[in-house]
Amino acid sequence: MKRCLIRATGVARPGQLAGLGRALAKSGARLLDINQSVTFGMLSLEALVGLDHDSALEAALSEAGDALGLDVQAITVSAEEYHRWSEQASAPRLILTLLAPRLPAGILAEVGGLTAEFGLTVELIHRLSGREPLDGEAPESGACVECWLRGEETDLEALREKALALGAQHGVDIALQEDSIWRRHRRLVCFDMDSTLIKTEVIDELARRHGVGDEVAEVTEQAMRGELDFQESFRARMAKLEGLDESVLVDIAANLPLMDGVERLMVNLKRLGYRTAIISGGFTYFARHLQERLGFDEVHANELLIENGKVTGEVREPIIDAERKAALLEQIALREGLTLDQTIAVGDGANDLKMLAQAGLGIAFRAKPLVRAQARQAISTLGIDAVLYLIGYRQIDLLE
């Protein structure tokens, strides 16, 4: 069987696919593969066809091209070239996503060089974000371009490390994930709360209002130096809140500063049928407020003990720490009949890393460098609604 690659380019207009299809059918060609795109009104079509016998294919295509306003070429594909193409098409696919308020043109050359270094071919590039406004302002939901990569098995961790450094250099988030059937079919999203869904650390605000901000900060610093584990530091910080009036909690809850994009994210996750959960080392008092306001399906956080309108300085067991967060994600997935591949976790701190590693898609959001480096995906330049881009949704598919 003879194989030919048909390439057609020109100004797009209706009826061109039909005309080329008739020319191919007249030549007795069998369709083996096809791709077509239109960018700024210019059509590009490639079709791989098979022929059982010699035919007047080139003459038929040339005649059709003249009638359709297209430049049409027919290129013979050797058996070796076809075999190489088939092998590459069966190799695993990677999805590389570029996110930023605006994407500098130079990033394309850098990404091209990086993918070439790892022996990867860029199969497809398409935009997920909307058009840039005519007034020149940056799009409200940022810019996002998705690249499909194909190649031999590669060192994914080394590629991620270099992509992270490259993105930091250009002010662009570069996310890498393996393509799979689950990418657009994840069903559960679990979120940390403080500095992820809201722009504050509630325990710090409680301490400030109670006049013990410096003391709580010192306990936090001890934990960061490794002198206390999370549970010890949490109990020590809680003890310093003893006697805080419940009215302070009411005021803070009513004025929680929402993270950029969180309302848009939740509207679309609910519309698309995702189950959503807050899994937080913070407090149920505030997480339930967010649940009522934004529609989370469930909440798992630490429960402040309050007696006679005052915080006791104690918390109900078990404390939600890193291990508990990861375990809760797995328990919810099991209860809902989901695999871990169908789960997403989003958080900003070291306390979230085990949950992020457990999830099918773990995203460090506006996290410290250490957390970004250890997480598989990271978003730092856009709002939290950019999670929708990493799942593969286009802005045109989403509610604003």
KADADA-V635136 format. One record per helix or strand of 3 or more residues. SS is the DSSP state (H for helix, E for strand). FROM is the first residue (numbers start at 1). TO is the last residue. Records with the same first field share a line. If there is no record, write none. Layout:
SS: FROM-TO  FROM-TO
//
This chain:
E: 2-11  30-39  42-51  71-77  93-100  120-127  143-151  173-178  188-191  275-283  298-302  304-307  310-315  343-347  361-365  377-379
H: 16-26  57-68  79-89  106-117  156-170  202-209  213-224  230-239  246-254  262-271  284-294  322-335  340-342  350-358  369-374  384-391  395-397
//
